Amino acid sequence: MEKLVSITYEGELEVIARHTLDFENTETGGDLFGFWTKDSMPIIKYVTGPGKNTSRSATSFFQDIPYLHQCGHYFHDNFALEHIGSWHSHHKLGIEKPSEGDINTMRNCLLNKGIERFFIAICVINNRKEVTINGFLFSNEFVNIHKQTNWIILPNESPFRKQIDNNTRFIVHPNTKKSIYKVVMENNSNCDNKINTSEKVELPNDSFFSTEAGRKFLKQEYEKISSRIDCTDVELIQNDDQTIGISFKLDGKEIEIRYPVDFSEKNPNPVIIEKNDKNETKRHLIAVEPVKMYFISTFDIFSDIFRLIFISKNDDKNDSITNINID
Ligand SMILES: [Zn+2]
């Protein structure tokens, strides 16, 4: 299968995240300039944000077209950079993918403007003010004309960043000075889309995980955790009591999301096991209302209460219960 990646620098992703955080409750966006690899994957060398005359609302963003042209001409004439894509924010809407509207706009572009490929990045802001940046390649070759890409992030700043910023006065820079961003990272090339297991894991018969929905859920969870830059050593494990878990390291802690034997849509209550550096373990029981599994991610639930759990003062207590309701 064709492997889709978008390539850019840490610094450029940070610029996108900073622009995104300038507008927490409305859409904003900008454009992406660079080249295409020989496999037609985007290499983003310089990103811009919104021009001064953009129009925006909670659900729409229209770039200032004269600004886009001014940037495009300058980058092309001086550096031969091409306009290869754009980005926009779905701020706190939680929609990490292109909307139907975005897809229709792109469908028209690809059809009517003779563009072969275009890259779109979509940003969302979570409740910890972290920005997730997801990349999508648009082409008529794809079913539903788009596919999500992994990222390859080159260290530090794009060499074009200083050059352009020091020599121009028309570029609009973000007001936000610092940001934390997350992207879906390129995994080890040999474990593309597969679950990493150190030992053989047998999904217990007549458990939720022996059903198709259960396997799909587990794979999604595993991929979600693997794609995070802050989670390392992600492994699917089987404990002595046959329970399945996903273990990983986060913030120097060893964490396991363990699924009890009767884990199911009727009983979606994982246990978070936390090992500290003294090898002591703490168990946090998470009570979730019965729900269709494809609506939830135990990792997201864990992530949302992460601070609550680890910053909670009652350290003497080894078990805690957190109730989560999903609307
Ligand atoms: Zn959109």
Residues whose N, C-alpha, C, O or C-beta is under 5 A from the ligand:
A	BS01	ZN	S99 D102
